[in-house]
Amino acid sequence: MRDQSEPMQIDAETFRAEILRHLTYSLGTDPDHASTHDWRMALSLTIRDRVVEPWFASTRQTWEQDRKRVYYLSMEFLIGRVLEDAAINLGLRDIAAEALEGLGQDFATLADAEPDAALGNGGLGRLAACYLESMATLGCPAYGYGIRYEHGLFRQSFDHGRQVEMPENWLTVQNPWEFDRVESAYTIGFKGHVEVIDGRSVWHPGETVIASAHDMPVVGWQGRWANTLRLWAAKPTTLLDLDRFNRGDYTAAAEPETLARTLSRVLYPDDTTYAGKELRLKQEFFLTSAALQDILRRYLATHSDLRALPDKVAIQMNDTHPALAGPELVRLLVDDHGIEMGEAIGIARSCLGYTNHTLLPEALERWSTWLMGNVLPRHMQIIEAIDADHAKAHPDRPAHVGIVAQNEVKMGELAFVMADKVNGVSALHTELVKKNLFPDLDRLHPGRIVNQTNGVTPRRWIRMANPALSRLITETVGEGWESDLDRLAGLESHVEDAGFRDAFAAAKRANKERAADWLADRTGVQADPAALFDVQVKRIHEYKRQLLNILQTIALWKRIRENPDADHVPVVKIFGGKSAPGYAVAKEIVNLINDVAAVVNNDSEVRGLLKVIYPANYNVSMAEVVIPAADLSEQISTAGKEASGTGNMKLSLNGALTIGTLDGANVEIRERVGAENFFLFGLTADQVIQRRKDALHSRHAIEASQSLRDVLQMLAEGVFSPDQPDRYHGVVDRIWHHDYFLVADDFDAYETAQAQVADLWRTPDEWVRKAALNTARMGFFSSDRAIRGYMNDIWRTEPAI
Ligand SMILES: *Cc1c(COP(=O)(O)O)cnc(C)c1O
């Protein structure tokens, strides 16, 4: 194992020779005719070579020391690009850039050519990626398990302002970061029937596919440890039906292959509503079964007593999507290894943890017992056995608490009952999980629910995305903050130093110039880097209330037009985000933002005081450009709806002030950065529930607000849709009559908070002071802190370094 004090030993000249060697011998390309793609591949392979050494060493040490391993099961890993992140963690970024210069190539150009690995929808998948990186940084022996989707999250574009979805093809070019493990393959069964032989249940699946492993190394800070992300691809058990082929029926002959490949073909592009589709259930079981077979094979390679499994294995379920891990582990223990059902349930529970990510009822997974029994007949029996076992152990269990009820399997209850610990993802969310989601189970299992507030990795989200701020931090507090983010607190004593504030402002300005160029390139709209960059980037959802933001934008536009000579603060409203393809109301909001942008940006009377920019296809790479450039972070969800948020953390860390509600981790961010450095507005979670009891709440709010009435009037008149004046009548009607997310009720408070934002912006020095205090006080939100919490409270593991 390398020592931290000793940097990766390689000079630019050697590095250059290795790139050329890969170009020539790995890619078979003549340097004189190499394309950007060829150079990127050669560079990636050169860096990858340096990952392999710590990767092997970590694996070897884990075996030798017989360490407990963490297995993080997630249907989503929103990784983004790998090349620059790996280069930075290995300390090779600058050497690589220097080596490339001598070859007439530019590091940033090659890094930008890498497609995002977009195997996730949003926050949940990005959290999984941050956690993998932190586990590697902390030396926590771990595997991530996911699905190698051929098509990740769709690519978004706009046609006349409306969202259009296109398939994402990240694998059409070769992926240099994965290793195909043809020897690691498992058979996954579906359907069929269960036979009882001598009192033992034997499942005869009616369909089978092969799960084939592809490994991506995940290297931590300074290359001291590396773990594996193992992604499963589905393959047919038989490639070709030769009988049919020989009879000339070529399409039917390929059927087994088509059937299997469908399983790992696409990521479901919906993160907040649950659809109950058979293919999704099969995907969830495919991941879970492959992971559990792999976990048991690894354990049994050096152990024989499965009763001691919890000493060596901690399995984390990222939401309920992998909640079949409980029944699948029980099945393997009972049916394959002859352990008695009650004991198997106990062993499995001691290995499992469940992270809850949502309180939205429409997102809670439930499967009809008919579908579950059909697709997974043996698991349906085991789920009923688990439910009966739980009822027997808790005779006082209320009748409505069961896992199986009204012909449905409730995956939240299943995950809860089969987990040693259940966690929420922010302090407020965890309280609501106890109070509203699982009150009865919480009473039956006091102490099982714990909190682990989310975090983000500072390596990607500061060091890589914000080199200007990173340099300033290192100059001010010294080296080492990347793996000890509490050291950001050392910035605080410099905030009263005018020189430091100038440097902080200069870093922000550099990021804004870079982002303005990028935005102009993408959208053709030029943003003035001197203006206030007001940023809302996240999935488009009614509860996140992009609608509130765009309505306030309209009000601002109206005020500028009516009073052109007033002292208006120049604002650039930046939006980013995808709507689920089938979510009509969210798509309408996408359309509205684009329509408002078209009107405002082309209005000569506005004279650059207001711009609305909405580049298509928000993803990790866009986040890395936009977040460091933000002055204001929009975290304006209806209180009680956002479990945590992580975008809020990235933005505040990068020196944006938050305008936000008391929701998710906003509550803790505000406590840490100080109430005076945060623009709070809006109803609380309790007030939201009270307010909804008044059937006419939105009407009262609209009647009380001249500004909101004016905005709704403009929408109703078709000011933003002159080609189709009634386009937004539905939006207006919903605000009047079905305003479930309380856009109207919070509108005035939001406008008032925005006025406070503008006031503070007028004293730039005060603004910079508060922005710097945000960065200084956000160290808590490192994913390293979060992973330490999981290791201590849930997994009970020790770092290996
Ligand atoms: C961080 C991140 C998210 C999560 O953002 P929230 O504001 O917490 O919803 C979603 N998508 C991408 C690409 C991200 O980087």
The ligand as an ORCA input file, in Angstrom:
! r2SCAN-3c Opt
* xyz 0 1
  C     -26.719     16.711     -7.452
  C     -27.479     16.355     -8.665
  C     -28.862     16.116     -8.578
  C     -29.639     16.281     -7.294
  O     -30.085     17.618     -7.207
  P     -31.212     18.039     -6.148
  O     -31.218     19.527     -6.257
  O     -30.724     17.579     -4.810
  O     -32.477     17.414     -6.569
  C     -29.539     15.786     -9.734
  N     -28.907     15.678    -10.915
  C     -27.589     15.909    -11.036
  C     -26.952     15.795    -12.379
  C     -26.825     16.251     -9.923
  O     -25.509     16.455    -10.055
*
